[in-house]
Amino acid sequence: TDDAAAYVPPPGNDLVLRVNVEGEKPPMRLYLYIDGELADVRVPAEQRSEFRSKGSSIGRHLVTARAVDAIGRWGGASMVVDLGAAFPVAGRNGLPR
């Protein structure tokens, strides 16, 4: 799968992540990790999902989205976001666009 993720700067300390998974079929499972901790799981998952983490602390956070398809193939993207800073956007393979 090819994954694209974008950090959207929300009001307050909420962390919002929009994930778009590209592939022939939607993923079976979609995982979101913040600072290495599992924050959310979607089963079944959709090709486009929005995750919200309320009350995230100000500062830098490592965010990873990982999608798994029906036969166990996975793809993912990671980025470091800085709450209160200009927002990054990650594209294919997690590389900035």
C-alpha positions as CSV (number, residue, x, y, z in Angstrom):
1,T,0.0,0.0,0.0
2,D,1.0,3.6,-0.5
3,D,0.2,5.8,2.5
4,A,-0.1,9.5,2.8
5,A,-0.6,11.3,6.1
6,A,-1.1,14.9,6.9
7,Y,-1.0,16.7,10.2
8,V,-3.7,19.3,10.6
9,P,-3.2,22.0,13.2
10,P,-6.3,21.9,15.4
11,P,-7.3,24.3,18.1
12,G,-5.9,23.7,21.6
13,N,-3.8,20.6,22.1
14,D,-5.7,18.1,20.0
15,L,-3.6,16.2,17.5
16,V,-5.5,15.5,14.3
17,L,-4.1,13.1,11.7
18,R,-5.7,12.4,8.3
19,V,-4.6,9.1,6.8
20,N,-5.2,8.1,3.1
21,V,-4.3,4.5,2.2
22,E,-3.9,3.8,-1.5
23,G,-4.2,0.3,-2.9
24,E,-6.5,-2.0,-4.8
25,K,-8.7,-2.6,-1.7
26,P,-9.2,-0.9,1.6
27,P,-7.0,-2.0,4.5
28,M,-8.3,-4.5,7.0
29,R,-6.6,-2.8,9.9
30,L,-5.3,0.7,10.5
31,Y,-3.1,1.5,13.5
32,L,-2.0,4.9,14.9
33,Y,0.9,5.3,17.2
34,I,1.9,8.4,19.0
35,D,5.4,8.5,20.6
36,G,5.6,4.7,20.1
37,E,2.4,4.0,22.0
38,L,-0.7,2.5,20.3
39,A,-3.2,5.4,20.2
40,D,-6.0,4.0,18.0
41,V,-7.0,1.0,15.9
42,R,-9.6,0.8,13.2
43,V,-11.0,-2.7,12.3
44,P,-12.3,-2.7,9.6
45,A,-10.5,0.3,8.3
46,E,-11.4,2.7,5.5
47,Q,-9.1,4.1,2.9
48,R,-9.5,7.6,4.4
49,S,-9.5,8.0,8.1
50,E,-9.2,10.8,10.6
51,F,-7.7,10.3,14.0
52,R,-7.9,12.7,17.0
53,S,-5.9,12.6,20.1
54,K,-7.2,15.0,22.7
55,G,-4.9,16.8,25.2
56,S,-1.6,16.1,23.5
57,S,1.3,17.9,25.2
58,I,2.9,20.8,23.5
59,G,6.2,19.9,21.8
60,R,7.5,17.3,19.4
61,H,5.7,13.9,18.8
62,L,6.5,11.0,16.6
63,V,3.3,9.9,14.8
64,T,3.1,6.6,12.8
65,A,0.2,5.3,10.8
66,R,0.3,1.6,9.7
67,A,-2.2,-0.1,7.4
68,V,-2.5,-3.9,7.0
69,D,-4.3,-5.6,4.1
70,A,-6.2,-8.9,4.0
71,I,-3.1,-11.0,3.3
72,G,-0.9,-9.4,5.9
73,R,1.0,-6.9,3.7
74,W,1.6,-3.6,5.5
75,G,2.7,-0.1,4.7
76,G,3.1,2.9,6.8
77,A,4.3,6.5,7.2
78,S,5.9,8.3,10.2
79,M,6.5,11.9,10.9
80,V,7.5,14.2,13.7
81,V,5.0,16.9,14.5
82,D,5.6,19.9,16.7
83,L,2.4,21.1,18.3
84,G,2.5,24.9,18.1
85,A,4.8,24.9,15.1
86,A,4.2,25.0,11.3
87,F,2.6,21.8,10.2
88,P,4.5,19.1,8.2
89,V,2.9,17.0,5.5
90,A,4.2,13.5,4.6
91,G,3.7,11.8,1.3
92,R,4.7,8.5,-0.2
93,N,7.0,6.5,2.1
94,G,6.7,9.2,4.8
95,L,8.9,11.7,2.9
96,P,7.9,15.4,3.1
97,R,6.3,16.7,-0.1
